[in-house]
Amino acid sequence: MPTTDDPPRGGRRRRQLPIWQESILLVVVAVLLAIVVKTFFVQAFYIPSGSMEPTMMVDDKILVQKVSYWGGDVQRGDIVVFDDPGGWLGPGDARAASNPFQRALEKVGLLPSGGHLIKRVIGVGGDHVACCTDSRLTVNGKKIDEPYVLDPSVTKDTRFDVIVPKGSLWVMGDNRGNSLASPQHAGDPGRGFIRESSVVGKAWVRVWPFGRIGSVDGTRAFARVGEP
């Protein structure tokens, strides 16, 4: 009769790793999985400023999903996180993790990261975006009702009339009175446009604070806008 000490039939019994080696292996696997998830699927961010109020509040923690943009199909009305085009980040927006451990967690996606911007897409490549008629934007000749904007009357004080280049986006904050976005950077070398390739992902779920946990709602504001 075989006993529990007998090696399995057909070969030698596999030697078990010491606990400390198993622990290191598990940590390495977890980090690699986190990096894969962050790179291709979901990444955590925090909201550094009030430029997206009331949709996003300062220090909200959100998850940004990347699956929707695997094909690069950014839509008008999407709330997107993107890399700084150059000179857009203020001191508060660019605050970094306070210690090396937090920075390491940010790198693998286990801690919300900063150093990016979050705005709403108003125009995509080819769109004619102008401001303003009765405090409302127009996109391809259609007036846009924007229920998500904190104070719509502020919009009328910002004048622009642009054609968005292919592969680029025109973005604005929901808090128009406290947002440095495409209109305010129209005099930069990039003329206020951001590259679609600089978009990290689309705002998906708010995970903190506890009382505001939930999905980030989309908008039908641009539903009547036709192709450019």
Secondary structure by P-SEA (a helix, b strand, c coil): ccccccccccccccccccaaaaaaaaaaaaaaaaaaaaaccbbbbbbccccccccccccbbbbbbccccccccccccccccccccccccccccccccccaaaaaaaaacccccccbbbbbbccccccccccccccbbbcccccccccccccccccccccbbbbbcccbbbbbbccccccccccccccccccccccccccccccccccccccccccccccccccccccc
